Amino acid sequence: MNTDPINNNKSILIHIIVSIVVLGLPFLISNTENLTFSMVNFFMIPSLLILILFYSNYYLIIRKYLFPKKYAAFILSNVGLLLGCMFILNSNVYRDIRREHMQQEHIRILKELADDESKKAEYTYLKQRLSERKKERQHLGNGPRKYRHSNMKYMTGFILISVISILTSIGIRSSQHAFNESNKRKRLENEYLKSQNAFLSYQIQPHFFFNTLNSIHALIDISKDQAKQTLIDLSRLMRYVLNATEQDEVSLKKEMDFLKNYCDLMRLRISDEFDFKFEPAFIKPDQVIAPLLLIVLVENAFKHGVSGLDTDYIHISSYSDSKSFTFTVKNSKYDNEVQTSNDSSIGIENLRTRLQLMYPDNKHNLVIVDGKSDYSATLTLNS
C-alpha cells in the first residue's frame, strides 16, 4: 500500500479531474446553448453510473475478487452492477427524461431548419416524420416497437461503454498492483540481503576472537604485562567489530587501521625478523567500505603464512583512486594445513557471498592464486 501523502494527494487530484471530465464530456460535445433540466439529467445519470461501475471495481471488486482469483464472484458482481444500472436507465423515470430530451432536441432542430430558407425541404420532411412517429406511438400504446428498438440500441451503447470502463479500471488497478508487488519484493529482497549480510558478518566475530586469544595465550608465559596490554587492545578491536557489524558501510581509513592493529596483535606470537609488510594506500576521508570484508584475507594469511621457517612472509598492500580500491594479500604457504583448510575455505566462501550482496554485478573482483608455496588474494572494489 502506498503511504506517501504526496502521491496519495496526486492520486486523489487525478481521480477528481477524471470524474469532472467524464461528467462534463457529454456537455462539451453536445449543443448546450439552451441547457435544460432534462438535458442535465439525460447526460448526468448515465455518466454517474459509469463512474460508479469504474470506482466500484477500482476500490472494491478487483481487490476483493479479481486479485484473489475469485473470478466467478468478480463476474457476478459486475453483472449485478450492470443489471442495476440498466434497471435505472430502463425505468419509467429515465425513459421520460430521455423522451423529453429527444422532444426538445427535435424542437430545436426544427426551429433551426425553419429559420433557414435553404433547408425548407428538410424541415418539411423531418416535421412529417415526427408526426408519423407520434401517431405510431399513440396507435401502439405503451412500449412501442420502434421505441423498444431505439432503447435497445441505447442500452447496447451503454453496455459497451460500461465494459470499457470496467476493463480500464482493471488495467489501471492491475498496473498499480504489479508495481506495488514489485516494490514489495524488492523491499523484502533488500531486507533478506541485509539480514544475510549481518549473519555472515557475525560469523566473522568468533573466528577473529579465537585467533586473537591464541596470540594472547602464547604471550602469558612470556610476558604477563604484555598479555594484559594485549587484552586491552583486543577489547578495542572487539568494540570496533561489534559496532561495524551494525552498519552497512564504515570508513575505509578506520577499516585499514583495524587491520593494522589486528596484524600487530598477530605478530606478537611470531619472530620480529618475520618478513611482514603492511603498505596501505593513501585514503580519502570520505571513502567507505562494507565492514569486515578484508579481515578474512588477512586471517587466512596468518593461518597459511606462519610456519617458523625463514622463508615465511606476509605482504599486505592496497591501492586507491577515485574509481576503485584494490587490496592485495600475499603470503607463504606450508603443507601442514589439514586443520585450517576447511576454516579458510568457509571464510572465503562467506567473503564471496558478502561481496555478491554488497557489491553485485561488476562492482567487485576477487582473484585468488593458490600456488604450491605461495598464496595471494587480490580484491578490487569499484565505485
KAQUICOR-V85248 format. One record per backbone hydrogen bond with DSSP energy under -1.0 kcal/mol. NH is the residue of the N-H (numbers start at 1). CO is the residue of the C=O. Records with the same first field share a line. If there is no record, write none. Layout:
BEGIN
NH: CO  CO
END
This chain:
BEGIN
8: 4
9: 5
10: 6
11: 7
12: 8
13: 9
14: 10
15: 11
16: 12
17: 13
18: 14
19: 15
20: 16
21: 17
22: 18
23: 19
24: 20
25: 21
28: 24
29: 25
40: 36
41: 37
42: 38
43: 39
44: 40
45: 41
47: 43
48: 44
49: 45
50: 46
51: 47
52: 48
53: 49
54: 50
55: 51
56: 52
57: 53
58: 54
59: 55
60: 56
61: 56
62: 57
64: 60
65: 61
66: 61
67: 62
69: 66
70: 65
71: 69
74: 70
75: 71
76: 72
77: 73
78: 74
79: 75
80: 76
81: 77
82: 78
83: 79
84: 80
85: 81
86: 82
87: 83
88: 84
89: 85
90: 86
91: 88
95: 91
96: 92
97: 93
98: 94
99: 95
100: 96
101: 97
102: 98
103: 99
104: 100
105: 101
106: 102
107: 103
108: 104
109: 105
110: 106
111: 107
112: 108
113: 109
114: 110
115: 111
119: 116
120: 117
123: 119
124: 120
125: 121
126: 122
127: 123
128: 124
129: 125
130: 126
131: 127
132: 128
133: 129
134: 130
135: 131
136: 132
137: 133
138: 134
139: 135
140: 136
141: 137
148: 144
149: 145
150: 146
151: 147
152: 148
153: 149
154: 150
155: 151
156: 152
157: 153
158: 154
159: 155
160: 156
161: 157
162: 158
163: 159
164: 160
165: 161
166: 162
167: 163
168: 164
169: 165
170: 166
171: 167
172: 168
173: 169
174: 170
175: 171
176: 172
177: 173
178: 174
179: 175
180: 176
181: 177
182: 178
183: 179
184: 180
185: 181
186: 182
187: 183
188: 184
189: 185
190: 186
191: 187
192: 188
193: 189
194: 190
195: 191
196: 192
197: 193
198: 194
199: 195
200: 196
201: 197
202: 198
203: 199
208: 204
209: 205
210: 206
211: 207
212: 208
213: 209
214: 210
215: 211
216: 212
217: 213
218: 214
220: 216
223: 219
227: 223
228: 224
229: 225
230: 226
231: 227
232: 228
233: 229
234: 230
235: 231
236: 232
237: 233
238: 234
239: 235
240: 236
241: 237
242: 238
243: 239
244: 240
245: 241
247: 244
250: 289
252: 287
255: 251
256: 252
257: 253
258: 254
259: 255
260: 256
261: 257
262: 258
263: 259
264: 260
265: 261
266: 262
267: 263
268: 265
269: 266
270: 267
274: 271
276: 274
277: 314
279: 316
287: 284
289: 250
298: 294
299: 295
300: 296
301: 297
302: 298
303: 299
304: 300
305: 301
312: 309
314: 275
315: 330
316: 277
317: 328
318: 279
319: 326
321: 324
325: 381
326: 319
327: 379
328: 317
329: 377
330: 315
331: 375
332: 313
333: 373
337: 335
341: 337
344: 340
345: 341
346: 342
347: 343
348: 344
349: 345
350: 346
351: 347
352: 348
353: 349
354: 350
355: 351
356: 352
357: 353
358: 354
359: 355
363: 360
365: 380
367: 378
369: 376
371: 374
375: 331
376: 369
377: 329
378: 367
379: 327
380: 365
381: 325
382: 363
383: 323
END
